[in-house]
Amino acid sequence: MMDILEVRGLSKSFGDLTVLKSVDLSVREGERIAIIGASGCGKSVFLRCLNLLEQPDAGSVIVNGMEITAQGADVDKIRRQMGMVFQKFCLFSHRNVMDNLCLAPTKLLGMKREEAEEKAMELLREVGLVAKAKAFPQVLSGGQQQRIAICRALMMEPKILFMDEPTSALDPTMVGEVLAVIRMLAKQGRTMIIVTHEMDFAREVADRILFFAEGGIYEQGTPEEIFDRPKREKTISFIQKHKYFTYEIRSKTGFDLMELQGGIWSFAEKYGITVSRIYALQHCAEELIYEFFDNVFKDTDDVHIALTLTYAESRDIISLELQCGGAAYNPFLAEMEADEESDEHIGITILKKKVKHFSYGFKEGVNRVTIEL
């Protein structure tokens, strides 16, 4: 197969900070590439440089035989060869789904509106959203908006599809539906480059994994080579960090605490975590879950809480992350503001004394609590 994308010597700096240093890459038609790496390593910047959403300082990018970085290049024309799916959907809020899908092909490709609508309905049917054709983005869930954003990129019939962490802004309940669409596209043989933090998904979908570090492609190979037999020090450290255990809770009455605690024990024991740390981890998980049960999901049995344990073997740090939707709720702030005589948040007070680090964030409707011990 021919190379659909060729990158040579791509470099990018922001002031004194060098993000990309002379990166080379060739992508075959139909190849599926996943880019992984630590936060801030240049993954998203690299993707944005390929279609000149970020202007590289040096290097060349050739797409389907056309160099977008050449002086005098018709950038808009070449960009049409590249579909882009962003983290935050970027749909036009004042236009309904059908208008969002039909605008670019009618304006830029000269497609008739009737033809564009027919194509749009085909894509909506593939992603299970025909009923939302006349809906506006603000009434759609995040997962539905991202599926529409993928359809919008496909409306231009791109030769290659770029996805920049397409699930990172989603509630845990919605990640699966978007990953299912991407799996479908992979089965269709579409050329894709996906920046992702979903390691299992990268292993399943990609033909080739690029691990980014030190300003570029630090190591690359098949999923088996990168995830099972990494060769270089930073790749090994990163992959070891991503030994993890996940657990989902969908109802308060159906929650089996003993099942969760048994899963935590089995996972931690497998990697030689001491008994005292396992007990601390179990206690922290229990306190956080019931804190959100009692304060965010007080009046409902329907919940969706996702717990992820991650063990960084090289640093001997085990972390627990809790994610859930609902109203913003910072358990650490609530504990600080509680009446001194109240024992309402005593579990969080004890938790804070057991851990090395704790943090809270709320973004795109998702609560995220992280602790390390």
C-alpha positions in Angstrom: 0.0 0.0 0.0 1.1 3.6 -0.7 1.9 6.1 2.1 -1.0 8.4 2.5 0.9 10.6 5.0 4.6 11.5 5.1 6.1 13.6 7.8 9.7 14.7 7.7 11.7 16.7 10.3 8.6 18.2 11.9 9.6 20.6 14.7 7.6 22.9 17.0 8.5 25.1 19.9 6.6 27.5 22.1 9.1 30.2 23.2 11.9 28.4 24.9 9.9 25.1 25.2 10.7 22.6 22.5 7.7 20.3 22.1 8.6 18.4 18.8 12.1 17.8 17.6 12.5 16.7 13.9 9.7 14.0 13.9 9.5 11.6 11.0 6.5 9.4 10.2 5.1 7.5 7.3 1.5 6.2 7.4 0.2 3.6 4.9 -3.3 3.8 3.5 -5.7 1.9 5.7 -3.3 1.9 8.7 -4.6 2.7 12.2 -2.1 4.4 14.5 -2.6 5.2 18.2 -0.4 7.8 19.9 0.2 7.4 23.6 2.4 9.1 26.1 2.4 11.2 29.3 0.6 14.5 29.5 2.5 17.4 27.8 4.7 15.1 25.7 3.5 16.7 22.4 0.9 14.2 21.2 -1.9 16.7 20.5 0.5 19.4 19.2 1.8 16.8 16.7 -1.7 16.1 15.4 -2.5 19.8 15.1 0.7 20.4 13.2 -0.2 17.9 10.6 -3.2 20.0 9.4 -1.6 23.3 10.3 -3.9 24.1 13.1 -0.5 24.7 14.7 2.1 26.1 12.4 5.3 23.9 12.7 8.6 25.7 12.9 10.3 23.3 10.4 9.6 20.1 8.5 7.2 18.9 5.8 3.9 17.2 5.8 2.7 15.5 2.6 -0.9 14.2 2.5 -2.0 12.0 -0.4 0.8 13.4 -2.5 0.2 17.1 -1.7 2.6 19.0 0.6 0.5 21.2 2.9 3.7 22.8 4.3 5.0 23.9 0.9 5.1 27.6 0.2 2.0 28.7 -1.7 0.2 25.4 -1.0 -3.6 25.5 -1.1 -4.0 24.7 2.5 -7.8 24.6 2.6 -7.9 22.2 -0.3 -5.3 19.8 1.2 -7.0 20.0 4.6 -10.1 18.5 3.1 -8.1 15.3 2.8 -7.9 15.2 6.6 -10.8 14.9 8.9 -10.4 16.1 12.5 -12.3 15.1 15.6 -11.6 17.2 18.7 -11.9 16.6 22.4 -14.7 19.0 22.9 -16.9 18.2 19.8 -16.9 21.8 18.4 -20.3 21.6 16.9 -22.2 24.7 15.8 -24.6 25.3 18.7 -27.0 27.5 16.6 -27.4 24.8 13.9 -29.2 21.5 14.2 -27.4 18.1 13.6 -28.4 18.0 9.9 -27.1 21.5 9.3 -23.9 20.7 11.2 -23.3 17.8 8.9 -24.3 19.4 5.6 -22.7 22.8 5.9 -19.1 21.9 4.9 -19.8 19.5 2.0 -22.3 21.9 0.4 -20.1 25.0 0.9 -16.7 23.5 0.2 -17.3 20.5 -2.1 -20.2 21.9 -4.0 -22.5 19.0 -3.0 -26.2 19.5 -3.5 -28.2 19.8 -0.2 -30.3 16.8 -1.1 -27.2 14.7 -1.7 -25.6 15.9 1.5 -28.7 15.1 3.5 -28.8 11.6 2.1 -25.2 11.0 2.9 -25.7 12.5 6.4 -28.6 10.1 7.1 -26.5 7.2 6.1 -23.8 8.2 8.6 -26.4 8.9 11.3 -27.8 5.4 10.7 -24.3 3.9 11.2 -23.9 5.6 14.5 -27.4 5.1 15.7 -28.6 8.7 15.7 -31.1 9.0 12.9 -33.7 10.2 15.4 -31.4 13.2 16.3 -31.1 14.7 12.8 -33.2 17.8 13.7 -31.9 18.1 17.3 -29.6 20.9 18.4 -26.3 20.1 20.1 -27.3 21.4 23.5 -29.9 18.8 24.0 -27.6 15.9 23.1 -25.4 14.0 25.5 -21.6 14.4 25.2 -21.4 10.9 23.7 -24.0 11.8 21.1 -22.3 15.1 20.3 -19.0 13.3 19.7 -20.6 10.7 17.5 -22.1 13.6 15.5 -18.6 15.2 15.3 -17.2 12.0 13.9 -20.0 12.0 11.3 -19.2 15.6 10.4 -15.6 14.7 9.7 -16.6 11.8 7.5 -19.0 14.0 5.5 -15.9 15.4 3.7 -14.7 11.9 2.7 -11.2 12.5 4.1 -8.3 10.2 3.2 -7.1 10.2 6.8 -9.0 10.8 10.1 -7.3 12.5 13.0 -8.8 12.1 16.5 -7.4 14.0 19.5 -8.4 12.2 22.7 -12.0 11.7 21.5 -13.2 10.3 24.8 -11.4 12.5 27.3 -14.2 15.0 27.8 -16.9 12.4 28.3 -18.7 11.1 31.3 -17.7 7.5 31.9 -21.2 6.3 30.8 -20.5 7.7 27.3 -17.0 6.5 26.5 -18.1 3.1 25.4 -20.5 4.4 22.7 -17.8 6.6 21.1 -15.2 3.8 21.2 -17.8 1.5 19.5 -18.1 3.9 16.6 -14.3 4.1 16.2 -14.1 0.3 16.3 -16.6 0.3 13.4 -14.5 2.8 11.4 -11.4 0.6 12.0 -13.3 -2.4 10.6 -14.1 -0.4 7.5 -10.4 0.0 6.8 -10.2 3.8 7.3 -6.8 5.4 7.9 -6.8 6.9 11.4 -4.3 8.5 13.8 -5.8 8.6 17.3 -4.3 10.3 20.3 -5.7 8.4 23.2 -5.2 7.6 26.9 -7.4 4.4 26.6 -4.7 1.7 26.6 -7.0 -1.3 26.1 -8.7 0.5 23.2 -5.3 1.4 21.6 -4.2 -2.3 21.9 -7.5 -3.5 20.3 -7.8 -1.1 17.4 -4.3 0.1 16.3 -2.0 -1.6 13.9 0.9 0.4 15.3 1.5 2.2 18.6 3.6 5.4 18.8 4.9 6.2 22.3 5.8 9.9 22.5 8.6 11.2 24.8 11.6 13.5 24.5 10.0 15.6 21.7 9.0 12.9 19.4 8.4 9.2 18.7 10.5 7.6 21.4 9.5 4.0 20.6 7.0 2.5 18.1 5.8 -1.0 17.2 2.8 -3.3 17.2 0.5 -3.3 20.2 2.1 -6.5 21.4 5.6 -5.0 21.1 4.8 -1.8 23.0 2.4 -3.2 25.6 4.0 -6.6 26.2 7.7 -6.2 25.2 8.7 -2.5 25.4 12.4 -2.0 25.0 13.3 1.5 26.1 13.4 2.8 29.6 10.6 5.5 29.4 8.3 3.2 27.5 8.7 0.5 30.1 8.1 3.0 32.9 4.9 4.3 31.2 3.5 0.9 30.4 4.2 -0.4 33.9 2.4 2.6 35.3 -0.7 1.5 33.4 -1.3 -1.7 35.3 -4.8 -1.0 36.4 -8.1 -2.3 37.8 -11.5 -0.8 37.0 -14.9 -1.1 38.7 -18.2 0.4 37.8 -21.2 1.1 40.0 -24.6 1.6 38.4 -27.0 1.6 41.4 -26.7 2.2 45.1 -28.9 -0.8 46.1 -27.0 -3.1 43.7 -23.6 -2.0 44.9 -21.6 -5.0 46.3 -18.9 -3.5 48.5 -17.4 -6.9 49.3 -17.0 -7.6 45.6 -15.2 -4.3 45.1 -12.9 -4.9 48.1 -12.1 -8.4 46.9 -11.1 -7.0 43.5 -8.9 -4.3 45.1 -7.2 -7.0 47.2 -6.6 -9.3 44.3 -5.2 -6.5 42.1 -2.9 -5.1 44.8 -1.7 -8.5 46.1 -0.7 -9.4 42.5 1.8 -6.6 42.5 3.2 -7.1 46.0 1.4 -4.2 47.7 1.7 -4.5 51.4 -1.4 -5.4 53.5 -1.4 -2.1 55.3 -1.6 -0.2 52.0 -4.3 -2.6 50.7 -6.4 -1.8 53.8 -5.8 1.9 53.3 -6.8 1.6 49.6 -10.0 -0.3 50.4 -10.9 2.3 53.1 -10.4 5.2 50.7 -12.5 3.6 48.0 -15.3 2.9 50.4 -15.3 6.4 51.9 -15.3 8.2 48.5 -18.1 6.0 47.1 -20.4 6.7 50.1 -19.5 10.3 50.2 -20.8 10.7 46.6 -23.8 8.4 47.3 -24.8 10.6 50.2 -24.2 14.0 48.6 -24.5 13.8 44.8 -26.9 10.8 44.5 -28.8 11.4 47.7 -32.3 11.2 46.1 -31.7 8.5 43.4 -30.7 4.9 43.2 -29.4 5.3 39.7 -25.7 6.2 39.7 -22.7 5.7 37.5 -19.4 5.8 39.4 -16.2 4.5 37.8 -13.2 3.6 39.9 -9.8 3.0 38.4 -6.7 1.8 40.3 -3.3 2.4 38.7 0.0 1.0 40.0 3.2 2.8 39.0 5.6 0.0 39.7 8.7 2.1 38.9 7.7 4.7 41.6 5.9 2.3 43.9 2.8 4.5 43.8 -0.7 3.3 43.7 -3.5 5.7 42.8 -7.2 5.6 42.9 -9.4 7.7 40.6 -13.1 8.1 41.0 -15.2 9.6 38.2 -18.9 10.3 38.2 -21.4 12.7 36.7 -24.0 14.7 38.6 -23.5 18.1 40.3 -20.0 19.3 41.1 -19.0 18.1 44.5 -15.6 18.4 46.1 -15.5 16.1 49.1 -12.3 17.6 50.4 -13.8 21.1 50.4 -17.0 19.9 52.0 -14.9 18.3 54.8 -13.0 21.5 55.4 -16.2 23.6 55.6 -18.1 21.2 57.9 -18.9 22.2 61.4 -16.2 21.1 63.8 -18.7 19.2 66.0 -20.2 17.4 62.9 -19.0 13.9 62.0 -20.7 14.0 58.6 -17.4 14.0 56.7 -15.2 12.2 59.3 -14.4 9.5 56.7 -12.8 12.0 54.4 -10.8 13.5 57.3 -9.4 10.1 58.1 -8.8 9.4 54.4 -6.7 12.5 54.0 -4.4 11.3 56.7 -3.8 8.0 55.0 -2.8 9.3 51.5 0.3 11.0 50.0 -1.7 13.2 47.6 -5.3 14.0 46.8 -7.0 16.2 44.2 -10.4 17.1 42.9 -11.5 18.5 39.5 -14.8 19.1 37.7 -14.8 19.4 33.9 -17.5 18.9 31.2 -20.0 17.6 33.8 -17.6 15.0 35.3 -16.3 14.9 38.9 -12.8 13.5 39.2 -11.2 12.6 42.5 -7.7 11.3 42.6 -5.7 10.0 45.6 -2.2 8.5 45.7 -0.7 6.3 48.4 
